[in-house]
Amino acid sequence: MPGSRRQLARLADRRMVFVAGLPGTGKSLLLHQLVHIAARAGRHVHLLQWDVARPGFEASHAGRRYPQVNGVTHAVIRRATGLWARAALAIWDERHPAPEHLLVGETPFVGNRFVELARRLDDRVEALLTAPSCRFVIVVPSPEVRRFIEAERELRSASPRHPREREDASPRVLRDLWRDLVSIEAPGRVAGDAPVPYDPSLYTRAYERVLRHRPREVLAQDVILPTRTMSVYDFSVQTRDLVPTAPEADAFVREVERRYPDLTTLEAEIARWWET
């Protein structure tokens, strides 16, 4: 069994596993593998994914005031989704206390996408997120794997194999997010509009800093896995998605509006999403 699969097999024994990293780094594929390994071991798998949960907030009555612009999620929606996710973990833990239940999350963090799960807060969820039974996994592709993933994203954006792929970040957004991360971690490497080469070491360092308050490990991805004939959103085992109800989505959007009557304050906080 390749090293990454042995690592995933160990992770499948945890209570909560969050796969962290930029869009376009192979998170969804690793999550797909982890889900199937866990299910074959007899676990009941529950999923928390940004691109699955987020649309419910945008479609809510209050959320319709904050549509995407050029494929970028509005700051209000990003904060509302993160606040809900933390509350949703507490509810999930209460409803599914038996050890056979496993929660697998996909946490991009960049731009305040579920970054609330990395922040230390004074609530009962903090104990769940720092427990030995929880693990945050930073997926780090090699430059070759990253190039392959970007090329695949170009193809899938034009011809998706699954409806959920329409919610994936576009190739342009992938490049913009990488530039944003580099500008935070190594601003001297960003010059004008010139392309910024992918750097696994810089990427790892940035995400380890975001996750400094969480039990974490790195999963190096240096093998290109065949994905042309499948979608990472197709599971051959049963899973359950954590998604907001319509009232929940509406309530959390309104809560963000209450906390931030001046949205420039929220936007400034979102712009410094890595300060956990």
Summary of the structure (lengths in Angstrom):
residues: 276
radius of gyration: 17.9
end to end distance: 35.8
largest distance: 53.3
contacts: 849
relative contact order: 0.21
helix: 51%
strand: 14%
